[in-house]
Amino acid sequence: MLSVEIVEKILKQELVYATGCTEPCAISYCASVAATEIKKLGDSVDRIEIDASKNIIKNAMAAGLPKTTKVGVNYAAGIGALHGNPENKLNVNNDIDEATYDVVSEMIEEKRIIVAVSDKPNTLYIDITVFGKNHKARVIIADEHTRIISIDVDDKNIFKLDQNQKSDKLTPEEIASYLTIKNIYEFCTQDQYYTIDMVHKSEEVNTAISEAGLKGDYGLSIGKRLKEAIETGKRASNSINKAIMYATAGSDARMVGAPYPVVTNSGSGNQGITITMPVLSVARDLGVSDEIKYRALTMAHLCSIRIKSKFGPLSAFCGAAIASTGAACGIAYLYGGDYDVLVRTISNMFGTVTGMMCDGAKPDCSLKIYAGLQAAFEAVYLALDGKRVEATEGIVCQDVEDTIDNVCDLSKNCSDQIDTKILHYMLNKK
């Protein structure tokens, strides 16, 4: 049985606040740390060089930045360097105003912000050098969005992360060793219920951005349009449509830079929204108690974290498929599903959505969330009827953990070539 201490530690680590899409935030954070070092020496930002992994560039090219219509790696680095507060980490861009973007635009036009694709093997890698008139500072982030591994000032190293030093944070391997679908189910259904703060925060914070998406015209406005279709009778007012409405509305707002924080899951705000909002919507429809709602939400978050721990933080495959699978687990529990139903649900999901490509973080991510959640409900309904994708079919195995391992192996070992092609298409449009 999982201990509440381990569960709290995992959720505190994997559910964190972020304002704006996570990859641009990480770029801004890295640039802000470098800029802070030259500002300490009385210098100011003159130019910036960015060397980043394919996945970082892919996910930062078209994702919206707070309080503007501007997008791109160069803008993310520029605003972070000029006015980002590194103490806020992934909320680094909370207080950026449009005037800052105007200055960054000038720097970009004058080619004082340069972006290159890194040849490092890390899927998550950001190397930024900020130049002043008299000084320069270089900061490198690797493997996690805020994990600084090196800081150099004027070519002198002032910080180097000891890779052998034991961190307080659990490694992905440690998370995977604690979390199995069986352990998660048993923890979330045991007699005593444990209140976990970040699960409650995910409800409060992610609901706020979802409601903003339902009111404003953000991106493709999928959530808002679905809401209007339900209200006018063009679409059915059922659990599926309402759950998708709330989730896509949050993504609509987030991916164009609406200035609302989210509680992320495994480093992704969209995944935090995709997990949280459908579970809350179904819980509301069913009229379950708060305790059952939070048990379901905890299960959804933990199941997604378990898969992502081996899947990797960034991939050529869309994280909405993983988050939708987590949401499906929470929804299955709300409908009275037991452990066997969870296993069938996951088998059905990975028989359906595995292979959905990630071609960057951008407004149409809400379409992929839409597709993932449609599959989630079908997976749950089949599972409740005792139906599942069998072990004789495709990558699905009899043991749910083996199925998850197959999906994660695909992510780890097939992503590089696919990402290279995707980024080529993105950078060479006519």
N, C-alpha and C positions, 0 to 999 in steps of 0.2 A: 504493500500500500504506500502510495506517495504521502510524504509528510506535508503538513500545511506550510512548514518553513521553506521547503524546497519549492513548492508551488508559488508561494509569495515571492521568493527570490527570482524565479523564472519570469513571472508576470511583471515584476518591477523592472526587470532588465529588458524584456522584449516589448512591453507596452510603454511607450514614451511619447512625450508631446513633440509636435513639429508644426511649424507654420509654413505652408507652401510645400511643393513636391520635394521629396527627401533628397534626391540627387542634386538639384540646384542648391538646396540648403547646405549640403555637405561641401559643395564647391565654395559657396559664400563663407561658410565657417572656416574652411582652410585658408582662404584669402584674407579673412579678417584677422586670423592669428598672425599671419605673415606681416600684414600691414601694421598691426599693433607693435611688432618688434621694431620696425623702422621709425614709427611715431615716437617710441620711447627715446630714440636718439635725436629727436627734433626734426626728422625728415618728413616728407609728405609723399603720397603715392604719385608716381609719374608714369609707370608702365607695368604690365603684368604679363607673365608667361605661364601658360597652363599646359601640363602634360597629363592626360587622363586616360583611363582604360576605356575600351570600346563601350562597355555597358554604362559607364558614367556619362559619356558623351551622348550616347543613344537616348538615355533617359532625361538628359538636361536640354536637349536641342529645342524641343517644342513645348515643354512644360511651362505653364504660366508662373510669373513671379508676382509677389504681393503688390497690390496697388498700382498696377500698370498693365499695358498690353504687350510689353516687351517680353521676349523669350530668348533663351540661349545660354550656352556655357560662358560666353564672354560677359554678358550682362550679369550673370550670377556672380562671377568672380569680381567684376567691377564694383557692384554695390556692396559686396562683402568687404572688399578692401577699403572703400571710401568711408562707409558709415556703419558697417556691421559690428555688433557687439559680440565678441567671441564667448563671453560668459554665458550667453543665451544658447549656445550650441545650435541645435536644429531650429531654434526660434530666433536665429541670428538676424533675420530680416524683418523682425516685428515692426520696427520704427522707421523703415525706409520711406522717403517721400519721392514724389515725381521729379523734383529738382535734381536728386541724385542720379536718376536715370538719364537726365539731360546731359550731365557731365560725362557719364559712362558712354553715352552715344557719341560724344565728341572724341573720346579716347578710342572707340572702336573705328570711327571714320578715319582717324589719324593713324590707325594700325598700331596703337599702343597697348592693345590687348590681343595676344596671339594664342591660339589654341592648336595643340597637336595631339595625335593619338599615341598613347604610350605603347611601348613594346614589352612592358612588364607583364608577367603571367597572371597577376592578381586580377580577378574580375572587378573588384572594387579598389581603384587606385587613383589618387589625386596628388599631383606634384605641382605646387604653385610657387613661383618666385615673384615677389613684389619688389620693384625697383623704385627707389627715390632718386633724388639728385646726387646724393653722396653715399647712400647705403642701400643694401638689399637684404632680403630675408627669404628663405626658402622653407616651406613646410610640406611634409609628406603625410598623407593619410592612406591607410591600407586596411582592407578586409572588413572594417566596420566604418559606418558613416562619420563617426567622430573620433576614431582611433588614430591619434597622431603618433607616428613612429620616429619622426626626426624633425628637428628645427635647426637650421643654420642661419647665422647672421654674419654677413660679410665674409662668407666662406669658412666661418668657424662654427663648428657644431656646438650648440648649447644644450641640446636635449637629444637623447637617443633612447628609445624604448628598449628595455632589456627583455628580449624575446623569451628568455629562460625564467624570468621572474613570474611567479605565480600571481595571476590577476584575481581580484575579487569576483570578477565576472565569470560566469560559467561558459565554457567553450561550447560550440555547437555539438561536439561529440559528447560532452557531458550531459547536455540537454537531451540528446537522443537516447542516452543510456537511462535517464530517469523516466522519460515520457514514452510509454507505449500506449496504444489505443485502449488496451485493457486497463492499464493503471489509471489513465485519465477517466475512463468511465467509472471505475470503482471509486475514485476520489470524489467525483462530482455527484455520485449517487449515494454516498455513505450517509448514515443516520444524522450525524452532526453536520450542520452547514456552517461554513466559514466565510465571513465577509471579507472580501479582498478589495482593497481601496481602488486599485487601478482598473478593475473590472467595472466598478461603479462609475469611475471617471470616464471610461470609454463610452458609457451610455450618455452621460451629460454632455461631453465635449463633441462627440461625433453627431449627436442629435442636433446640436446648434448649427453645424455646417450643412447638415442635410436640410434643415428648415430654411436656411439661407438659399440653398440651391433650388428649393421649391418656389421661392418668391422672386428670385432674380433671373435675369437672362444670362446664364453662364454657359459658355461653350456650345455644345449641341442641345443643351436644355432638355435632355432626355427625360429626366425625372419630372421636371415641370410640365412637359408636354404630356407625359403619361398621366399626371395628376389631372390635367385639364380634360383628357380623354375619359378618365374615370368619372369625373364630375358631370360630363355631358352625356354619359351613357354610351360613348363610342367603344370603351373598353370596360370589361367586367370589374366590379369592385370586389375582387377576391384576394385571398392571401398572397397569391403569387404576384399579382400586379402591384399590390401595395408594398410588398417587401422590396421588389425591384425598384419601385418608384423612390423609396427613401434612400436606398443605396446609391442609385445612379445620380440622384440629386446632389448628394454629398460629393461624389466624384466630379460631377459637372462643375461645381464651385471650386473644388480644390485644384483641378488641373488647369484652370485659367488664372490662378493666383488670388482667389478670394481671401481676404485677410482674416481668416479664422484658423485657429489651431485645430489639430486633430490628435487623437490618441492612435499611434501607429501600432502595427503588429509586425514583428520581425523586420523592422526597418522600413515599412511601407505604410503610408497614410491611406492610400486607396485600399490596401488589404485590411487595415483597421476598420475602415468604413464598411467594406464588403462583408466582414464578419459580424460587425455589431448591429447594423441597421436591420437586416432581415430577421435576425433572431428577436430583436425588440418588437418588430412589427407583428410577427406571428404570435409572440407572447401576448401582445395587446389584443389581437383578434381572438385568441383562445380564452382570454380573461384569467390567466393563471396568476398565482400569487407571486409576490416579489421574490420569494425564495426560489421558486421553480425557475423564474425568469433568469435570475443571476446564476443558478446552477447551469442552465443551458448556455448562457453567455460565457461562463468560465470554460465549459466544455468546448465551445466553438473556438475560443482563443487558444486553448491548449492544444487542440487537435491540429490547428493550423501551424502553431509554433513547432510541434513535433515534426510535421512534414518539412517545414522550411529549414529546420536545423540541419537536415541532410541535403535539401534541395539547393541551398546556397542563397546568399542575400540578393544576387543579381544573376539573371539567366537569359538565354535566348527564348525561353518559354515563359508565358505570361503568368505572373503571380496571382492574377484574378482566379485562375483555375484552382490554386491551392486555397486561397481565401474562401472561395465558394464551397470548397469541400469542407472547410472548417465550419462555415455557416450551415451547411447541410447536416453536419453532425449535431449542432445545437438544435436545429429545427426538428430533426428526427427524435431527439429526446423530448422536445415539447409535445410531440404527437404521441408520446408514450413508448417510444422505441427503446428496446433493451440493447445490450452489447452486440448481440447478433445482428440487430437492425443496423447498428453503426457500421459493422463490418460490411454488410451488404451495401449500405449507402456509399461507403468509400470505394468499394469495388465498382459500383455503378458509375461513380464520378470519374474514376480513372479509366474506365472503359469508354468514356465520352469525351472529356475535355483535355486529356493529355495531348500535348503537341500544339496547343494554341500558342502562336508565336507572339513574342514581345518585340514590337518595332518601335519602342521608345515610349516614354511617359508623355502624354498629350491629351487633349480633350476627348479623343475617341476611346480612351480607356473605359469610359462609362459604357460604351457598346459591348466591350468584352466582359464587363461586370454583368451587364444585362444577360448576355449569352450564358455566362457561368452560373448565374442564379436560376435561369430557366432550367438548366441541366440539374441544378441542385434539387429543385422541387421534384422533378421527374425521378431523380435517383432515390429520394426519400420515399415517394409514393410506391415505387417498385419494391423498395426494401421492406416497407410495411406490409406489402402483399406477399412477402416471402421470396421475392424474385431478386436475382443478382446476376451480374456478368460472371460466368463461371471460370474456373481456373484453366479450362481448356482453351480459353479465348484470349488471344493477344498477349499483352504484358501483365494481365491480371493473374494473380496466384491464389492458391487456397488460403494461405496465411496472409492476413492484411498487412503485416509488417513487411513481408517479402514484396507485396505489390508496391508499397510506399518506397521500398529500396529501389525497385526497378525504375519508378518515375524519377527518383532523385539521381540515380545513376545516369539516366538520359540527360538530365539537366547539367550534371557535372562534366560529362564526357562528350557530349554532342554540341554543346553551346558555342564553342569557340569558332568553328567554321561557319555556323549559321549566323552568329553575330557579325563576323567579318563581312558576309554577304549583305546582311541587313544594313549595316553602317555604310557600306559602299553605295547601296541604293539611296540611302538618306542623304549622303554627301554629294551625290552626282546626279541630281535631278535636272532635267532639261527645262 
